[in-house]
Amino acid sequence: MATAVASACDREGNPYFDVIGVDLPTAEGAAKVEAINRGELPLTTTDEELLAAFAKTRQMGNLHATTDPAAYERADVTVVDIHLDVLRHDAVPSVNFDGFRRAIRVLGERMRPGSLVMVETTVPPGTCERVVAPELAAALRQRGLPEDAILLAHSYERVMPGRDYFRSIVDFWRVYAGVTPHAAEVCAAFLSKVIHVDRYPLTRLHSTTASETGKVLENSYRAVNIAFIEEWGRFAEAVGIDLFEVIDAVRMRPTHSNMRQPGFGVGGYCLTKDPLLAAIAARDLFCRSDISFPFSQQAVAVNDRMPLRTLDELRRRLGGSLTGRKLLLLGVSYRQDVGDTRYSPSEIFVRAAEAEGAAVCCHDPLITFWPELDREVTGPLPSAKDFDAVIFAVPHEEYREIDLAKWLQGSRPLLFDANNVLSASQREAARLLECPIGSIGRGL
Ligand SMILES: NC(=O)c1ccc[n+]([C@@H]2O[C@H](COP(=O)([O-])OP(=O)(O)OC[C@H]3O[C@@H](n4cnc5c(N)ncnc54)[C@H](O)[C@@H]3O)[C@@H](O)[C@H]2O)c1
């Protein structure tokens, strides 16, 4: 988002904004700040447009980063994009607002009257009205300023990390709302400079709670759609059909074109937690514990278990036990063409496989170190012949292009396609090589 805002220019090519990215003075925050100031994007991406836009901001000299909150004093607009974790240690999920409140309080203490706070963080619906606005008001009161001296709006990113990372911000429809009509107008004017609203018009909603609900509903809908398909994948495997073929046929109906497909699991920072936010909002922000979200909660539980289905299939196909088995896992990031391992299904898989006594070698073309498991990830693709099974977990381009005859070199490990990674011709090649092959969602 910082790159998108900094690279937005008028017709003459002059940038609209000077952007300062602010992070905490933690080791992680400071590393991001230093990377940006050195001219390096602090994340791994395969998106050439994002790299080009970031390089352009470097040339124009209008994107910097700091850990100094004094930056807020200079801002006309502060975009809040910090994390808000869902705590899932107990049976009942919750959100701890403490860090988020502190961040907002600093904005209230530092920002100028008439400036805009635009919240993009995915939050329990009601957060802007019931958490952010009171926090800003308290800080403004202490400064002797009117409680509404800082404008407040909400607008959510629909960013899709991967090959179209940058475009998914600037070339995509946006929803927004303001706590007051004036805040909504200032928010729309800001977004209109960053997003190509001539092609992707903004949608204004009547309240920030409505806008916050839009984000949570979108992601809950997608998580439920994925969980729903999971049971059909199992059915397809049992009765010997190819569910991907069936889904392609069903998707021909425009009303069903977004049906999801079976796979290895659901990961990343958003889909794994967002479906839990509405229940948290009902209980903690609106005192309505009587309103529940069984579909959304069940979807998260089903999706969490998905990688264990692959494990069950491997155990069954490898003679009933994984003890001492050597497994090669291809893909540890949570999504294709993304170098992010947060809440990756591969983590659930590796922990469970190793607990059963399997030795798992992990490979990923975009990851060299896997922080959640505190281990190096092998760089070059290892030879297949040292393994009992190869699990295709993430459809990174490198795996979709593997020449199996060349790579297998006569070895015949079990090839398990957990995420529709292999093409029909790769699967056919495996059969001709008499290599055992299995997959999620295909019973052929
Ligand atoms: N990653 C996505 O694709 C995506 C898509 C849509 C929405 N979102 C939402 O955007 C938000 C951020 O997601 P992310 O993936 O970028 O998270 P992240 O954890 O990668 O980044 C958040 C950053 O905020 C910093 N931070 C925390 N408190 C701060 C403070 N008080 N002041 C300054 N910096 C602070 C953290 O140190 C961290 O670097 C979340 O609400 C997420 O749900 C993310």
The ligand as a MOL file (V3000), in Angstrom:
LIG
                    3D

  0  0  0     0  0            999 V3000
M  V30 BEGIN CTAB
M  V30 COUNTS 44 48 0 0 0
M  V30 BEGIN ATOM
M  V30 1 N -1.3190 -9.7450 3.9070 0
M  V30 2 C -2.4130 -9.6050 3.1560 0
M  V30 3 O -2.4590 -10.0820 2.0460 0
M  V30 4 C -3.6140 -8.8480 3.6560 0
M  V30 5 C -4.7140 -8.6650 2.8030 0
M  V30 6 C -5.8090 -7.9380 3.2520 0
M  V30 7 C -5.8120 -7.4500 4.5390 0
M  V30 8 N -4.7500 -7.6650 5.3540 0 CHG=1
M  V30 9 C -4.7970 -7.1270 6.6960 0
M  V30 10 O -3.8140 -6.1050 6.7990 0
M  V30 11 C -3.3130 -6.0690 8.1280 0
M  V30 12 C -1.8120 -6.1960 8.1190 0
M  V30 13 O -1.4510 -7.4460 7.5440 0
M  V30 14 P 0.0470 -7.7910 7.1880 0
M  V30 15 O 0.0250 -9.1100 6.5130 0
M  V30 16 O 0.6980 -6.6440 6.5140 0 CHG=-1
M  V30 17 O 0.6410 -7.9240 8.6850 0
M  V30 18 P 2.1650 -7.9000 9.1500 0
M  V30 19 O 2.1520 -8.5020 10.5120 0
M  V30 20 O 3.0320 -8.4680 8.0860 0
M  V30 21 O 2.5210 -6.3650 9.2370 0
M  V30 22 C 2.0660 -5.5520 10.2630 0
M  V30 23 C 3.2030 -4.6120 10.6470 0
M  V30 24 O 2.6680 -3.6360 11.5460 0
M  V30 25 C 3.6810 -3.3370 12.4860 0
M  V30 26 N 3.0770 -2.7010 13.6720 0
M  V30 27 C 2.3730 -3.2660 14.6540 0
M  V30 28 N 1.9960 -2.3460 15.5650 0
M  V30 29 C 2.4820 -1.1580 15.1260 0
M  V30 30 C 2.4490 0.1760 15.6310 0
M  V30 31 N 1.8230 0.4610 16.7620 0
M  V30 32 N 3.0500 1.1440 14.9340 0
M  V30 33 C 3.6880 0.8710 13.7750 0
M  V30 34 N 3.7590 -0.3770 13.2430 0
M  V30 35 C 3.1670 -1.3720 13.9140 0
M  V30 36 C 4.2910 -4.7030 12.7790 0
M  V30 37 O 5.5520 -4.5890 13.3870 0
M  V30 38 C 4.3600 -5.2960 11.3760 0
M  V30 39 O 5.5770 -4.9960 10.7280 0
M  V30 40 C -4.0280 -7.1980 8.8650 0
M  V30 41 O -5.1490 -6.6960 9.5010 0
M  V30 42 C -4.4450 -8.1200 7.7690 0
M  V30 43 O -5.5260 -8.9290 8.1690 0
M  V30 44 C -3.6440 -8.3280 4.9400 0
M  V30 END ATOM
M  V30 BEGIN BOND
M  V30 1 1 1 2
M  V30 2 2 2 3
M  V30 3 1 2 4
M  V30 4 1 4 5
M  V30 5 2 4 44
M  V30 6 2 5 6
M  V30 7 1 6 7
M  V30 8 2 7 8
M  V30 9 1 8 9
M  V30 10 1 8 44
M  V30 11 1 9 10
M  V30 12 1 9 42
M  V30 13 1 10 11
M  V30 14 1 11 12
M  V30 15 1 11 40
M  V30 16 1 12 13
M  V30 17 1 13 14
M  V30 18 2 14 15
M  V30 19 1 14 16
M  V30 20 1 14 17
M  V30 21 1 17 18
M  V30 22 2 18 19
M  V30 23 1 18 20
M  V30 24 1 18 21
M  V30 25 1 21 22
M  V30 26 1 22 23
M  V30 27 1 23 24
M  V30 28 1 23 38
M  V30 29 1 24 25
M  V30 30 1 25 26
M  V30 31 1 25 36
M  V30 32 1 26 27
M  V30 33 1 26 35
M  V30 34 2 27 28
M  V30 35 1 28 29
M  V30 36 1 29 30
M  V30 37 2 29 35
M  V30 38 1 30 31
M  V30 39 2 30 32
M  V30 40 1 32 33
M  V30 41 2 33 34
M  V30 42 1 34 35
M  V30 43 1 36 37
M  V30 44 1 36 38
M  V30 45 1 38 39
M  V30 46 1 40 41
M  V30 47 1 40 42
M  V30 48 1 42 43
M  V30 END BOND
M  V30 END CTAB
M  END
